[in-house]
Amino acid sequence: MSLIENLQWRHAVKAFDPNQSVSQENIDKIIEAARLAPTSSGLQPFKVIVVKNQAIKARLVAGALNPDCMKECSHVLVFAGWQDYSAEKIDTVYDMTTDERGLPRGRFDSYTSMLKASVAKKSADENFEHIARQAYIGLGLALAQAAELKVDSCPAEGFDPKLIDEVLGLEKLGLKSIVIMYVGVSDPARDWIAPMAKVRVATEDFVIEYN
């Protein structure tokens, strides 16, 4: 099937079968799609935390707008971003990049100096907003990969980030939760949105062209 057909197939699952699990192979592919996502300046300022442990999911339920999805899905993928940009983090990424490409360290100093100056002018909150936008690119590719694999999923902003961060110990990792993705197997008896038509704005209303 084409990507378009797979995206037409997917929907935001509202109820998962707690007795079925997604294979590790498919979880790995979904994570790899997020890892390969493009990000601003190639910084990859987010990580994906994978929660399969039922006891941990039970602790996360209190902070979820849809507690049943949190409890019953196979895996919870938490997209968590850096708390802020820093010169040290930028240097770490670009040192890795030059090493991997067989280039001398400092090869991109003119660019990274400009980048460091740019982020230094902004507040931590402003930088985190930018970081969050990078994580959403990763989320989009993860959702597309799940659709290609015919793995049911649901992206969610309906959660208490403070609780998620506390339970997963994200602060000590220098991270803050941004968005989550439930992954599992739909329960057709309770997934009320599954039989409904996919509704999107018509293409002629969605696209504005300047020819």
C-alpha positions in Angstrom: 0.0 0.0 0.0 1.1 3.6 -0.6 1.8 6.0 2.2 -1.5 7.9 1.3 -3.5 4.7 1.6 -1.8 3.9 4.9 -2.6 7.3 6.3 -6.2 6.9 5.1 -6.3 3.6 7.1 -5.0 5.0 10.4 -7.1 6.7 13.0 -6.6 7.9 16.6 -7.5 4.7 18.5 -9.8 5.3 21.5 -9.6 1.9 23.1 -6.9 -0.8 23.1 -7.1 -4.5 23.7 -5.1 -5.0 26.9 -4.5 -8.7 26.1 -2.6 -8.0 22.9 0.9 -6.6 22.4 2.8 -5.1 19.6 5.9 -7.0 18.6 9.3 -5.6 19.6 10.3 -5.6 15.9 7.5 -3.2 15.0 8.2 -1.0 18.0 11.8 -0.8 16.9 10.7 0.3 13.4 8.4 3.0 14.8 11.2 4.3 17.0 13.7 4.3 14.1 11.3 6.4 12.0 11.3 9.0 14.8 15.1 8.8 15.2 15.6 9.4 11.4 13.3 12.5 11.5 14.8 15.7 10.3 15.3 18.3 13.0 16.5 22.0 13.0 20.2 22.1 12.5 20.3 18.4 12.9 20.4 18.7 16.7 17.8 16.0 17.5 16.9 17.7 20.8 14.5 15.1 22.0 14.4 11.4 23.0 11.7 8.7 23.0 11.0 7.0 26.2 9.3 3.6 25.8 7.0 2.4 28.6 5.8 -1.1 28.4 6.0 -1.9 32.2 2.4 -2.2 33.5 3.3 -0.9 36.9 4.8 2.2 35.5 1.8 2.7 33.2 -0.4 2.4 36.2 1.4 5.3 37.9 1.0 7.4 34.7 -2.8 6.8 34.5 -3.6 9.5 37.0 -2.2 12.1 34.6 -3.9 10.9 31.5 -7.0 12.4 29.9 -7.8 8.9 28.5 -6.7 6.7 31.4 -7.9 3.5 29.7 -5.6 4.1 26.7 -2.7 4.7 29.0 -3.4 1.5 31.0 -4.5 -0.8 28.2 -2.2 0.0 25.2 0.8 -2.2 24.5 3.4 0.6 24.7 3.5 4.3 25.6 6.0 6.3 23.7 6.9 9.6 25.4 8.5 12.2 23.3 10.6 14.3 25.7 12.7 17.3 24.7 15.8 19.0 26.1 14.8 21.5 28.8 16.8 24.1 26.9 19.5 24.5 24.2 23.1 25.1 25.4 26.5 25.6 23.8 27.6 22.3 25.3 24.8 20.3 23.8 25.3 21.9 20.4 29.1 21.2 20.5 28.4 17.6 21.5 26.1 17.0 18.5 28.5 18.7 16.0 31.5 16.8 17.5 29.7 13.6 16.9 28.7 14.7 13.4 32.3 15.6 12.3 33.6 12.4 13.9 31.1 10.3 12.0 31.9 12.0 8.8 35.6 11.9 9.2 35.9 15.6 9.3 38.0 17.7 11.7 36.3 18.9 14.8 35.4 22.6 14.5 34.7 22.2 10.8 31.3 23.9 11.3 32.4 26.5 13.9 31.1 29.4 11.9 27.7 27.9 11.8 27.6 26.7 15.4 28.8 30.0 16.7 25.8 31.7 15.0 23.5 29.0 16.3 24.8 29.4 19.9 24.3 33.1 19.7 20.8 32.7 18.4 19.6 30.4 21.2 21.4 32.4 23.9 19.2 35.4 23.0 16.0 33.5 23.8 14.5 32.3 27.1 14.4 28.7 28.1 10.7 28.7 27.4 11.1 30.1 23.9 13.8 27.5 23.2 11.7 24.7 24.6 8.9 25.7 22.2 11.3 25.3 19.3 12.5 21.9 20.7 8.9 20.7 21.0 8.3 21.5 17.3 11.2 19.2 16.4 9.7 16.4 18.5 6.4 16.7 16.6 8.3 16.0 13.4 9.5 12.8 14.9 6.0 12.0 16.1 4.6 12.5 12.6 7.0 10.0 11.1 6.4 7.6 14.0 2.7 7.7 13.3 3.3 7.2 9.6 5.5 4.2 10.2 2.9 2.7 12.5 0.3 3.1 9.8 2.6 1.4 7.3 3.0 -1.5 9.7 -0.8 -1.6 10.4 -0.1 -0.9 14.0 -2.8 0.9 15.8 -1.8 4.2 17.6 -3.0 7.4 19.0 -1.1 10.7 19.5 -2.0 12.5 22.7 -1.4 15.8 24.4 -4.0 15.0 27.0 -1.7 14.3 30.0 -0.2 16.0 33.0 3.5 16.6 32.0 4.5 17.3 35.6 3.3 13.8 36.6 4.8 12.1 33.5 8.2 13.9 34.2 8.1 12.9 37.8 7.2 9.3 37.3 9.8 8.8 34.6 12.5 10.9 36.3 12.9 13.1 33.3 14.1 16.2 35.1 17.3 14.5 36.2 17.9 13.6 32.5 17.5 17.2 31.5 14.3 16.4 29.7 10.6 17.5 29.7 7.7 15.5 28.2 6.1 17.0 25.1 3.7 14.6 23.5 2.9 10.9 23.9 1.9 8.2 21.4 -0.2 5.2 22.5 0.7 2.0 20.5 -1.3 -1.2 20.7 -4.0 -3.3 19.1 -7.5 -1.7 18.8 -10.4 -3.2 20.7 -13.1 -3.1 18.0 -15.9 -3.4 20.6 -14.9 -0.2 22.4 -12.9 1.7 19.8 -16.0 3.8 18.9 -14.3 6.0 16.3 -13.0 3.1 14.2 -16.1 2.6 12.0 -16.5 6.3 11.3 -15.5 8.0 8.1 -12.2 9.8 8.1 -13.0 13.5 7.8 -10.6 16.1 6.6 -10.9 19.5 5.0 -11.3 19.2 1.2 -8.0 19.7 -0.7 -9.3 22.8 -2.5 -9.9 24.4 0.9 -6.7 23.1 2.4 -4.2 24.3 -0.3 -3.6 27.9 -1.2 -1.6 28.1 -4.5 0.4 31.0 -6.0 1.1 30.0 -9.6 
